[in-house]
Amino acid sequence: MQHGILIWLQWLAMALTVTIGMVTGEYFKPFNVSYDHRALIIDGQRRMLVSAGIHYPRATPEMWPDLIAKSKDGGADVVQTYVFWSGHEPVKGQYNFEGRYDLVKFVKLVGSSGLYLHLRIGPYVCAEWNFGGFPVWLRDIPGIVFRTDNAPFKEEMQRFVKKIVDLMREESLFSWQGGPIIMLQIENEYGNIEGSFGQKGKAYVKWAAEMAVGLGAGVPWVMCKQTDAPEYIIDACNGYYCDGFKPNSNKKPIFWTENWDGWYTNWGGRLPHRPVEDLAFAVARFYQRGGSFQNYYMFFGGTNFGKTSGGPNIITSYDYDAPIDEYGLLSQPKWGHLKDLHAAIKLCEPALVAAESAQYIKLGSMQEAHVYRGNKSICSAFLANIDEHKTITVQFLGQSYTLPPWSVSILPDCKNTVFNTAKIGAQTSSKVVDFEPTLSEPLMIKKEVVPLVSESWMTFKEPIGVWGDGNFTLKDILEHLNVTKDRSDYLWYITRIYVSDEDVEHWEENTISPSLVIDKMRDVVRIFINGKLIGSARGDWVKVVQKVQFKQGYNDLMLLSETVGLQNYGAFLEKDGGGFKGQITLTGFKNGDVNITHVPWTYQVGLKGEFLKLYATDDNQSSEWTNLTDDQLPSTLTWYKTYFDSPGGKDPVVLDFSSMGKGEAWVNGHHIGRYWTLVSPKDGCQETCDYRGAYDSDKCNTNCGNPTQIWYHVPRSWLHPSDNLLVLFEETGGNPFKISVKTVSVKTVCGKVSEDNYPPVEMWAHPNYIKMKPVVQLKCEDGYEIDSIEFASYGTPQGTCQAFSTGNCHAPNSSAILSKVCEGKNRCKIEVSNSVFGDPCPWTVKTLAVKARCKPSSSSSYSDI
């Protein structure tokens, strides 16, 4: 083992020369990137790479450095991001590379951290992003058909892709220039829809590849989910599992561009969670079976600020159950367990890159080993048990190994296990959304006081129907997006209906009511007659039947059509839109049904409050805001505004909108997103989540019977210490007086590790690693320290972090020992062994369970032991 460690240390030193050692200031020394059948080759060295998916517009520039640092600390070598065309070119020919769209700044931050970058230009991204990342103006180009052999589309696509490649080259951001970009992507999951375009689809794939390579970027290009990718493009896998994936040529390496470590959420949906044991199993299997590049989609999901969420009906949060949560806090144990996994894979890297392929050894009916050997006795092995139920003991190279179900053990030296995907040694953290005093309030304020944003609100009533000069009238029902161009979610359709005396008599004599029938509608419609809301409907191209009550004479029928994120996936996106399809009919009239599809309709785009920019920080006196009183609630289609102070501390800030209905919100002029208190189904959640077996998005759901989202992230960089302007547009009649401002923090950290677990992965190079004991490691978030040990038991403790209890075996000195070691420190660690706690029950495998409470640190320095 000593000889193997020495070789590993020599190889690590060489790898560090390629990565961190090459950083000079903000840039790398220039290096070339190529590939062979086994891996990406960086500066002449094959590499096993772990990538962290981070989308720069789903965070603020102030958050980027911390997100990148936490990705690197978690074991990532690479950061991967899409390029969002709709954000960079909102108006044709007018580019935006500022703020959250400062792509150059983001790439440079990645490079200055010593990480590489995989830039997925697309420019179609899907990504649950509005219109799949396409700017809406693109659909208005005459004769255009997206993502096929269509001249208008190819011209626009090439222009934008070239713009990005040229920008990266001008900023010296490619690897051969000393930048971090080692790989690019053209198109995105096109293979899923290619068949919809026939031969033109195949021609388009060839064109896109040739166009991309012809731009001279000087780094490899990737296409994901593209089995017919040309020989000079790497085809890659996306999915929950990619260990069985093979590229379309034996000259290409095995890449996994999207490892779905969670899933997105729809309004009114449950919250999906993917167990980290299964995620680690999938990753270990991927490298075990020949993979060399794997990216987590997402490592940080972030927030769909503004109107960027797609779908339709995808929520504002894009947390994605990622290792780093929406607010930038670590999600434990997912982040920590993956960090240990990545460290274990890195220990195997010398053997993985040296071997041309693995030696396969069958260990049982559902157990197998893959062995990688290099020169000078370098050897690493992965032992897998793909049985979903049974723990199996296998024989491998003359030794016995016990493998939990649905797990992989990693042996960097082919002898000693350093990591098993089903055995979590990382801590668990529990986050709370809580009240912190604002900067203007005393610290002794009682916690039980409801942290209301404000007790004083102003209101502005949005007009029903026509409100401005920009309206127009046509004899037809127009498609929503053709009219709005996505400048607003809202579009008024207004027409006048004449009701005769005979119609009224007909309804009274037959005790019937007329109905409004819309053949197909998406996403939301609100129906008004003579200024009064009489009904609403929502759905994805659903039929609407609404009973209506007309008076004799002329009646104003007004339909407020609303989009909730444009379609982001599928073929022929340019034909997709919103509003109404088919016929609109009035039924129940004396002379039969009345088709009002082609009568004169007046159109009014958007809201008056949007036009007046009521959300802007410079107050518009002409908007006629008035003070809001309780007797004015609830009220539909109403603007509200107030001012609030920032909570103290540095913890992420959220607004609790559980008292509201549906609408949009702005803070200091920043659009924080749509809100909606739709409730998820009461069924479909699991009390306990079994990681074993194949995962899908319906497994391990939570939050049944509750609103899908009530907390909305307000980045600290958007806030002032006091007098922050909050503006809402409320559609259905919520109560703004009950809105509260809170902070998100990690107040509880837990550890639970048994004697039969493995020593910390980071101690592998220690000469006495084999004799070392497992440890429990606890760490509060930066700026916090361990205040108290709320539970500790060495023995046979039961339960999980939220409900630990002592078992039949318990060392009574557990709490005292942990308190002495941990309290007052940001982090601590303690050995799980009899030598520390004594032996409360001989001949029994003991476990140490600890629950600690964190508090804001009294010191800026953090102590380790």
Salt bridges, closest charged atoms under 4 A:
ASP36 OD2 - ARG46 NH2 2.84
ASP66 OD2 - LYS70 NZ 3.06
ASP73 OD1 - LYS339 NZ 3.21
ASP77 OD1 - ARG47 NH2 3.79
ASP77 OD2 - LYS346 NZ 2.72
GLU89 OE2 - ARG159 NH1 2.94
ASP140 OD2 - LYS485 NZ 3.18
ASP149 OD1 - LYS154 NZ 2.63
GLU156 OE2 - LYS92 NZ 2.99
GLU156 OE1 - ARG159 NH2 2.60
ASP166 OD2 - LYS162 NZ 2.65
ASP166 OD1 - ARG169 NH1 2.86
GLU171 OE1 - LYS108 NZ 3.11
GLU187 OE1 - ARG147 NH2 2.78
ASP235 OD1 - LYS252 NZ 3.60
ASP243 OD2 - ARG285 NH2 3.96
ASP243 OD2 - ARG289 NH1 2.66
GLU258 OE2 - ARG120 NH2 2.96
ASP278 OD2 - ARG274 NE 2.83
ASP321 OD1 - HIS273 ND1 3.17
ASP321 OD2 - LYS334 NZ 2.94
ASP325 OD2 - LYS431 NZ 2.83
GLU349 OE2 - ARG47 NE 2.83
GLU349 OE1 - LYS346 NZ 3.72
GLU356 OE1 - HIS37 NE2 3.11
GLU356 OE1 - ARG46 NH2 3.00
GLU368 OE2 - ARG285 NH1 2.62
ASP434 OD2 - LYS447 NZ 3.64
ASP434 OD2 - LYS747 NZ 3.86
GLU436 OE2 - LYS447 NZ 3.54
GLU436 OE2 - LYS747 NZ 3.83
ASP476 OD1 - HIS598 ND1 3.09
GLU479 OE1 - ARG139 NH2 3.39
ASP486 OD1 - LYS307 NZ 3.07
ASP489 OD1 - LYS307 NZ 3.37
ASP489 OD2 - ARG674 NE 2.77
ASP523 OD1 - ARG522 NE 3.17
ASP540 OD1 - ARG522 NH1 3.33
ASP556 OD1 - ARG496 NE 2.91
GLU562 OE2 - ARG526 NE 2.99
GLU562 OE1 - LYS662 NZ 3.00
ASP576 OD2 - ARG522 NH2 2.44
ASP619 OD1 - LYS641 NZ 2.99
ASP656 OD2 - LYS742 NZ 3.07
GLU664 OE1 - HIS671 NE2 2.78
ASP683 OD1 - ARG270 NH2 3.51
ASP690 OD2 - ARG692 NH2 2.89
GLU731 OE1 - ARG526 NH2 2.90
GLU731 OE2 - LYS662 NZ 2.87
GLU755 OE1 - LYS846 NZ 3.90
GLU781 OE1 - LYS70 NZ 3.72
ASP782 OD1 - LYS779 NZ 2.97
GLU785 OE2 - LYS855 NZ 3.86
ASP787 OD1 - LYS855 NZ 3.52
ASP839 OD1 - LYS846 NZ 2.85
ASP864 OD1 - ARG827 NE 2.87
